[in-house]
Amino acid sequence: MASFNKFNSFVEYLAEGVMNLQSDTLKIVLTDTAPVATNTVRANLTEVSNGNGYTTGGVAAAVSSSSQSSGTYKLVLADTTITASGGSIGPFRYLVLVDDTPTSPADPLIGWWDYGSSITLADGESITIDFDATTGVLQVA
């Protein structure tokens, strides 16, 4: 999987208690427009079109574990599969992790991955987002 890039505002959201990564609903948003570190909420992104297996707002990302050990917190997400059904999804190049629970601000951004080139899933094709179970999606020390 591509390297994780955090949004600058994520650090503030954690420090101010906007997010609870263990219990909040996390989603993966697809976009073909490069995110920038100064983006703050999902509304700053240009998502791929709704339909064919993708819903505006993103695809649910299940938390496998959320814990700390020796002062280092680690978030681990279960692998997530997106399948095109009834047409294509994309193109998209970036997968953005969003916290769908907070209302102020609504849908704050956590981070993103750059796949290096645009991907279009044709009808019936899938992509599995393989999150690293050992190092997790992110660590905070």
C-alpha positions as semicolon CSV with decimal commas, in nm:
position;residue;x (nm);y (nm);z (nm)
1;M;0,000;0,000;0,000
2;A;0,115;0,356;-0,066
3;S;0,250;0,570;0,220
4;F;0,009;0,743;0,456
5;N;0,007;1,126;0,451
6;K;-0,166;1,309;0,736
7;F;-0,365;1,628;0,706
8;N;-0,230;1,912;0,923
9;S;-0,568;1,964;1,093
10;F;-0,576;1,599;1,210
11;V;-0,329;1,681;1,488
12;E;-0,550;1,965;1,616
13;Y;-0,866;1,751;1,592
14;L;-0,701;1,484;1,809
15;A;-0,570;1,735;2,064
16;E;-0,908;1,908;2,095
17;G;-1,110;1,587;2,127
18;V;-1,298;1,623;1,798
19;M;-1,220;1,262;1,705
20;N;-1,238;0,929;1,883
21;L;-1,067;0,693;1,639
22;Q;-1,172;0,386;1,837
23;S;-1,547;0,447;1,825
24;D;-1,615;0,698;1,544
25;T;-1,728;0,587;1,199
26;L;-1,431;0,604;0,962
27;K;-1,467;0,604;0,584
28;I;-1,248;0,586;0,275
29;V;-1,327;0,855;0,017
30;L;-1,208;0,817;-0,344
31;T;-1,083;1,117;-0,543
32;D;-0,874;1,180;-0,852
33;T;-0,779;1,530;-0,737
34;A;-0,467;1,550;-0,522
35;P;-0,542;1,633;-0,158
36;V;-0,316;1,887;0,011
37;A;-0,203;1,883;0,373
38;T;-0,404;2,199;0,446
39;N;-0,741;2,041;0,351
40;T;-0,954;2,008;0,666
41;V;-1,292;1,845;0,583
42;R;-1,447;1,615;0,322
43;A;-1,613;1,914;0,152
44;N;-1,262;2,024;0,045
45;L;-1,233;1,712;-0,173
46;T;-1,368;1,633;-0,518
47;E;-1,507;1,280;-0,483
48;V;-1,564;1,033;-0,763
49;S;-1,924;1,010;-0,882
50;N;-2,183;0,837;-0,667
51;G;-2,303;0,498;-0,792
52;N;-2,192;0,161;-0,924
53;G;-2,077;0,043;-0,581
54;Y;-1,946;0,375;-0,448
55;T;-2,153;0,604;-0,227
56;T;-2,080;0,973;-0,183
57;G;-1,921;1,014;0,159
58;G;-1,706;0,705;0,127
59;V;-1,686;0,337;0,202
60;A;-1,688;0,218;0,565
61;A;-1,348;0,133;0,714
62;A;-1,373;-0,105;1,012
63;V;-1,141;-0,057;1,308
64;S;-0,958;-0,381;1,390
65;S;-0,777;-0,237;1,690
66;S;-0,719;0,096;1,856
67;S;-0,474;0,085;2,144
68;Q;-0,155;0,218;2,295
69;S;0,152;0,038;2,420
70;S;0,441;0,207;2,600
71;G;0,304;0,550;2,511
72;T;0,254;0,485;2,137
73;Y;-0,103;0,469;2,002
74;K;-0,171;0,254;1,695
75;L;-0,484;0,244;1,477
76;V;-0,534;-0,074;1,272
77;L;-0,809;-0,097;1,009
78;A;-0,945;-0,414;0,851
79;D;-0,876;-0,458;0,481
80;T;-1,153;-0,301;0,275
81;T;-1,275;-0,413;-0,068
82;I;-1,453;-0,186;-0,315
83;T;-1,630;-0,355;-0,608
84;A;-1,777;-0,185;-0,915
85;S;-2,128;-0,310;-0,985
86;G;-2,354;-0,192;-1,269
87;G;-2,085;0,030;-1,419
88;S;-1,740;0,168;-1,348
89;I;-1,601;0,354;-1,047
90;G;-1,344;0,624;-1,104
91;P;-1,103;0,723;-1,212
92;F;-0,943;0,776;-0,871
93;R;-0,584;0,797;-0,755
94;Y;-0,619;0,898;-0,391
95;L;-0,788;0,726;-0,099
96;V;-0,872;0,963;0,186
97;L;-0,948;0,856;0,544
98;V;-1,234;1,062;0,688
99;D;-1,401;1,063;1,030
100;D;-1,774;1,056;0,950
101;T;-1,897;1,105;1,310
102;P;-1,819;1,466;1,417
103;T;-2,065;1,737;1,317
104;S;-1,846;2,036;1,396
105;P;-1,651;2,029;1,185
106;A;-1,842;1,786;0,966
107;D;-1,638;1,497;0,821
108;P;-1,288;1,599;0,936
109;L;-0,997;1,456;0,738
110;I;-0,732;1,226;0,884
111;G;-0,495;1,136;0,600
112;W;-0,459;1,000;0,247
113;W;-0,275;0,753;0,026
114;D;-0,152;0,821;-0,329
115;Y;-0,162;0,517;-0,559
116;G;0,073;0,690;-0,807
117;S;-0,163;0,675;-1,104
118;S;-0,536;0,685;-1,168
119;I;-0,741;0,367;-1,136
120;T;-1,081;0,294;-1,289
121;L;-1,269;-0,014;-1,174
122;A;-1,472;-0,163;-1,459
123;D;-1,804;-0,333;-1,382
124;G;-1,726;-0,642;-1,173
125;E;-1,369;-0,538;-1,084
126;S;-1,256;-0,487;-0,725
127;I;-0,977;-0,323;-0,535
128;T;-0,877;-0,439;-0,188
129;I;-0,723;-0,176;0,033
130;D;-0,465;-0,378;0,224
131;F;-0,405;-0,199;0,554
132;D;-0,089;-0,303;0,740
133;A;-0,195;-0,500;1,049
134;T;0,154;-0,481;1,203
135;T;0,232;-0,109;1,191
136;G;-0,129;0,006;1,156
137;V;-0,271;0,290;0,951
138;L;-0,113;0,545;1,180
139;Q;0,080;0,574;1,504
140;V;0,089;0,861;1,750
141;A;0,377;0,877;1,995
